């Protein structure tokens, strides 16, 4: 035993890296160097610049003048449209994310069947996710027309008078939620991949235990695809808080600011009012909101997300 201990390397001494390991590490850093450069130049750098500009008064035409926390003071105490835009975006995000997850999973389950022509169905449901946002916005503006829109025409066939969708403060936000579900096929593809990765042995074991289809779905399918659901949930939060194109093209934030999304409000200050300092402050708030929601989601994921092989 003593000889064994003496022959071993001293406890606490760091092992020297071999030449092969050194070359592998260098190669790894070289391969990821384009991403590192892109992150520093196009993400981290602008973030630092926005943080500085948020503390200044800057109108593009004149140099920035340091103003301390004046932009944030105005934002929280003297700008009702800030709270309005944040509230509208939060309601939209909550609706879009949860409906997107539910419909995406349902579609994936339906398209996971082994029937003839399934590849065509999957393609049809996925295609809307890759269509240009501006083109989609113009299409939906026609779909939601009160008099000639296809939705109100369909409702009239069953004796229902459709609302003034995009011209009503009550219905305009639900209309935008419906628009967002047009691209639910993007998440559906990931759910479908997750479903096809669930071991069939688990369903066989559940069937032997007398589990119904609903019980198998609730106790086998959902836990096994919960990492995919969590991923789409996070991406959905980030994307929904940055909604801009549809509101900018169709309603410009109206009627009566009912579709004044946060990024649209930021755009107004930056490129219409040329208040870049205030717009940068709004951007920092958006960053903090998204980061906070993401951190909370990751904290809760330890209880709600099942990772195969994780030791609890």
QUIPE-V593335 format. One record per residue. N is the residue number from 0. RES is the residue in one letter. SS is DSSP state (alpha for helix, beta for strand, coil for the rest). BURIAL is I if it has 9 or more other C-alpha atoms within 8 Angstrom, else O. Layout:
N,RES,SS,BURIAL
N,RES,SS,BURIAL
//
This chain:
0,X,coil,O
1,X,alpha,O
2,X,alpha,O
3,X,alpha,O
4,X,alpha,O
5,X,alpha,O
6,X,alpha,O
7,X,coil,O
8,X,coil,O
9,X,coil,O
10,X,coil,O
11,X,coil,O
12,X,coil,O
13,X,coil,O
14,X,coil,O
15,X,coil,O
16,X,coil,O
17,X,coil,O
18,X,alpha,O
19,X,alpha,O
20,X,alpha,O
21,X,alpha,I
22,X,alpha,O
23,X,alpha,O
24,X,alpha,O
25,X,alpha,O
26,X,alpha,O
27,X,alpha,O
28,X,alpha,O
29,X,alpha,O
30,X,alpha,O
31,X,alpha,O
32,X,alpha,O
33,X,alpha,O
34,X,alpha,O
35,X,alpha,O
36,X,alpha,O
37,X,alpha,I
38,X,alpha,I
39,X,alpha,I
40,X,alpha,I
41,X,alpha,O
42,X,alpha,I
43,X,alpha,I
44,X,alpha,I
45,X,alpha,I
46,X,alpha,O
47,X,alpha,O
48,X,alpha,O
49,X,alpha,I
50,X,alpha,I
51,X,alpha,O
52,X,alpha,I
53,X,coil,I
54,X,coil,I
55,X,beta,I
56,X,beta,I
57,X,coil,I
58,X,coil,I
59,X,coil,I
60,X,coil,O
61,X,coil,O
62,X,coil,O
63,X,coil,I
64,X,beta,O
65,X,beta,O
66,X,coil,I
67,X,coil,O
68,X,coil,O
69,X,alpha,O
70,X,alpha,I
71,X,alpha,O
72,X,alpha,I
73,X,alpha,I
74,X,alpha,I
75,X,alpha,I
76,X,alpha,O
77,X,coil,O
78,X,coil,I
79,X,alpha,O
80,X,alpha,O
81,X,alpha,I
82,X,alpha,I
83,X,alpha,I
84,X,alpha,I
85,X,alpha,I
86,X,alpha,O
87,X,alpha,I
88,X,alpha,I
89,X,alpha,I
90,X,alpha,O
91,X,alpha,I
92,X,alpha,I
93,X,alpha,O
94,X,alpha,I
95,X,alpha,I
96,X,alpha,I
97,X,alpha,I
98,X,alpha,I
99,X,alpha,I
100,X,alpha,I
101,X,alpha,O
102,X,alpha,I
103,X,alpha,I
104,X,alpha,I
105,X,alpha,O
106,X,alpha,I
107,X,alpha,I
108,X,alpha,I
109,X,alpha,O
110,X,coil,I
111,X,coil,I
112,X,coil,O
113,X,coil,O
114,X,coil,O
115,X,coil,O
116,X,coil,O
117,X,alpha,I
118,X,alpha,O
119,X,alpha,O
120,X,alpha,I
121,X,alpha,I
122,X,alpha,O
123,X,alpha,O
124,X,alpha,O
125,X,alpha,I
126,X,alpha,I
127,X,alpha,I
128,X,alpha,I
129,X,alpha,O
130,X,coil,O
131,X,coil,O
132,X,alpha,O
133,X,alpha,I
134,X,alpha,O
135,X,alpha,I
136,X,alpha,I
137,X,alpha,I
138,X,alpha,O
139,X,alpha,I
140,X,alpha,I
141,X,alpha,I
142,X,alpha,I
143,X,coil,I
144,X,coil,I
145,X,coil,I
146,X,coil,O
147,X,coil,I
148,X,coil,I
149,X,alpha,I
150,X,alpha,I
151,X,alpha,I
152,X,alpha,I
153,X,alpha,O
154,X,alpha,I
155,X,alpha,I
156,X,alpha,O
157,X,coil,O
158,X,coil,O
159,X,coil,O
160,X,coil,O
161,X,coil,I
162,X,coil,O
163,X,coil,I
164,X,alpha,I
165,X,alpha,I
166,X,alpha,O
167,X,coil,I
168,X,coil,I
169,X,coil,O
170,X,coil,I
171,X,alpha,I
172,X,alpha,I
173,X,alpha,O
174,X,alpha,I
175,X,alpha,I
176,X,alpha,I
177,X,alpha,O
178,X,alpha,O
179,X,alpha,I
180,X,alpha,I
181,X,alpha,I
182,X,alpha,I
183,X,coil,I
184,X,alpha,I
185,X,alpha,I
186,X,alpha,I
187,X,alpha,I
188,X,alpha,I
189,X,alpha,I
190,X,alpha,I
191,X,alpha,I
192,X,alpha,O
193,X,alpha,I
194,X,alpha,I
195,X,alpha,O
196,X,coil,O
197,X,coil,I
198,X,coil,O
199,X,alpha,O
200,X,alpha,O
201,X,alpha,I
202,X,alpha,I
203,X,alpha,O
204,X,alpha,O
205,X,alpha,I
206,X,alpha,I
207,X,alpha,O
208,X,coil,O
209,X,coil,O
210,X,coil,I
211,X,coil,O
212,X,alpha,O
213,X,alpha,O
214,X,alpha,I
215,X,alpha,I
216,X,alpha,I
217,X,alpha,I
218,X,alpha,O
219,X,alpha,I
220,X,alpha,I
221,X,alpha,I
222,X,alpha,I
223,X,alpha,I
224,X,alpha,I
225,X,alpha,I
226,X,alpha,I
227,X,alpha,I
228,X,alpha,I
229,X,alpha,I
230,X,alpha,O
231,X,alpha,I
232,X,alpha,I
233,X,alpha,I
234,X,alpha,O
235,X,alpha,I
236,X,alpha,I
237,X,alpha,I
238,X,alpha,O
239,X,alpha,I
240,X,coil,I
241,X,coil,O
242,X,coil,I
243,X,coil,I
244,X,alpha,I
245,X,alpha,I
246,X,alpha,I
247,X,alpha,I
248,X,alpha,I
249,X,alpha,I
250,X,coil,I
251,X,coil,I
252,X,coil,I
253,X,coil,I
254,X,coil,I
255,X,coil,O
256,X,coil,I
257,X,coil,I
258,X,coil,I
259,X,coil,I
260,X,coil,I
261,X,alpha,I
262,X,alpha,I
263,X,alpha,I
264,X,alpha,I
265,X,alpha,I
266,X,alpha,I
267,X,alpha,I
268,X,alpha,I
269,X,alpha,I
270,X,alpha,I
271,X,alpha,O
272,X,coil,O
273,X,coil,I
274,X,coil,I
275,X,alpha,I
276,X,alpha,I
277,X,alpha,I
278,X,alpha,I
279,X,alpha,I
280,X,alpha,I
281,X,alpha,I
282,X,alpha,I
283,X,alpha,I
284,X,alpha,O
285,X,alpha,I
286,X,alpha,O
287,X,alpha,O
288,X,alpha,O
289,X,alpha,I
290,X,alpha,O
291,X,alpha,O
292,X,alpha,I
293,X,alpha,I
294,X,alpha,O
295,X,alpha,O
296,X,alpha,I
297,X,alpha,O
298,X,alpha,O
299,X,alpha,O
300,X,alpha,I
301,X,alpha,O
302,X,alpha,O
303,X,alpha,O
304,X,coil,I
305,X,coil,I
306,X,coil,O
307,X,coil,O
308,X,coil,O
309,X,coil,O
310,X,coil,O
311,X,coil,O
//
